[in-house]
Amino acid sequence: MTSELVALDLALNIILKTLLVVILVFTLLMLRNIDKTIRSLEKSAESLEHTAETVEDLTTIARILPFVGGKNK
């Protein structure tokens, strides 16, 4: 009876430690993926900012051109 409980305790210990390692690895992979996603979003935001600046420059130039800018002030 006692040896069965020891064997059961050992088996449960192995299962628990294995699950803990799996959860730890899964958490690290998720954090890495979140980091990649955040970096990608930062690049997209910078790209949008750059595009907005370019459009602003183009609209400034377009206001000067005849037939595009309307009335010159």
C-alpha positions as CSV (number, residue, x, y, z in Angstrom):
1,M,0.0,0.0,0.0
2,T,2.7,2.5,0.9
3,S,4.8,1.7,-2.1
4,E,1.7,2.4,-4.3
5,L,1.3,5.8,-2.7
6,V,4.9,6.6,-3.2
7,A,4.7,5.6,-6.8
8,L,1.5,7.7,-7.2
9,D,3.2,10.6,-5.6
10,L,6.2,10.3,-7.8
11,A,4.0,10.1,-10.9
12,L,1.9,13.1,-9.9
13,N,5.2,15.0,-9.2
14,I,6.5,14.2,-12.7
15,I,3.2,15.2,-14.3
16,L,3.0,18.5,-12.3
17,K,6.6,19.4,-13.2
18,T,6.1,18.6,-16.8
19,L,2.9,20.7,-17.0
20,L,4.8,23.6,-15.3
21,V,7.6,23.4,-17.9
22,V,5.0,23.3,-20.7
23,I,3.2,26.3,-19.3
24,L,6.4,28.2,-18.8
25,V,7.5,27.5,-22.4
26,F,4.1,28.5,-23.7
27,T,4.2,31.8,-21.8
28,L,7.6,32.6,-23.1
29,L,6.5,32.0,-26.7
30,M,3.4,34.1,-26.2
31,L,5.5,37.0,-24.8
32,R,7.9,36.7,-27.8
33,N,4.9,36.8,-30.2
34,I,3.5,39.8,-28.4
35,D,6.8,41.6,-28.6
36,K,7.0,40.9,-32.4
37,T,3.4,42.2,-32.7
38,I,4.2,45.4,-30.8
39,R,7.3,46.1,-32.9
40,S,5.2,45.6,-36.1
41,L,2.6,48.0,-34.8
42,E,5.2,50.6,-34.0
43,K,6.6,50.3,-37.5
44,S,3.1,50.7,-39.0
45,A,2.5,53.8,-36.9
46,E,5.8,55.3,-38.0
47,S,4.9,54.5,-41.6
48,L,1.5,56.2,-41.2
49,E,3.2,59.2,-39.6
50,H,5.7,59.4,-42.5
51,T,2.8,59.1,-45.0
52,A,0.9,61.9,-43.3
53,E,3.9,64.2,-43.5
54,T,4.3,63.4,-47.2
55,V,0.7,64.1,-47.9
56,E,0.9,67.4,-46.0
57,D,4.0,68.4,-48.1
58,L,2.1,67.4,-51.3
59,T,-1.0,69.4,-50.4
60,T,1.2,72.4,-49.7
61,I,2.8,72.1,-53.2
62,A,-0.6,71.4,-54.8
63,R,-2.0,74.7,-53.5
64,I,0.6,76.6,-55.4
65,L,-0.1,74.9,-58.7
66,P,-2.7,76.4,-61.1
67,F,-5.9,74.5,-61.8
68,V,-5.2,72.4,-58.7
69,G,-4.9,74.7,-55.8
70,G,-7.8,76.9,-56.5
71,K,-7.6,80.6,-55.7
72,N,-4.2,81.7,-54.6
73,K,-4.3,83.8,-51.5
